[in-house]
Amino acid sequence: GMCSWPIGEPGTDDFHFCGGSAIAGKPYCAEHCAKAYVKASKERSADKQSAA
């Protein structure tokens, strides 16, 4: 499939999706998966520590 990472501001003429080769089972290419999933897991770990 194609990467569906949004680029630009929705509603503007230059808004588009990455369109790169998506990783099997994921909506994004390798580069955008790294941004989407690695950052999120670090934030979740920090939230658990501060809540404890």
N, C-alpha and C positions, 0 to 999 in steps of 0.2 A: 504493500500500500504506500500511500504518500503521506509525508509528515504534515500534520495539521496544526503546527505551531503558528499562532497568529503573529504577523509582523506589521507594525504600524498601528494607527488608530482606526478602530471600526468606524465606518461611515465616511472615511476619507478616500480620495481617489487612489492613494498609494497603499491602502490596506490590502494585504494578501496573506496567504499561508506559505510556509517554507517550501513544501512540495518535494522535499528530499525523500530518499528511500527510508520508509519507516521500518523499525525493528519489528519482527514478527510478534504479534500479540500486543504491541504498543501503538499509541497514536502518533508517536514522534520518531524522528531520526535519532541516531546515537548522540549527536551533539545536544539536541534539545531534551532527550531523555535525561542526560546528565544534569542539565539545569533544572528540570522539573522534579526529578525523583531524589537526587542526592541532597539538594537543599531542603526539601520537605522533610526528609528523614532526620536531618540534623536538627531542624526546628522542633520536631516532635520529641526528640530526646531531651532537648533543653526544656520544653514545656513540662515534661514528666518530672525532671529534677527540681524545677522551681515550685511545682505544685506539692511536692512531698514534704 
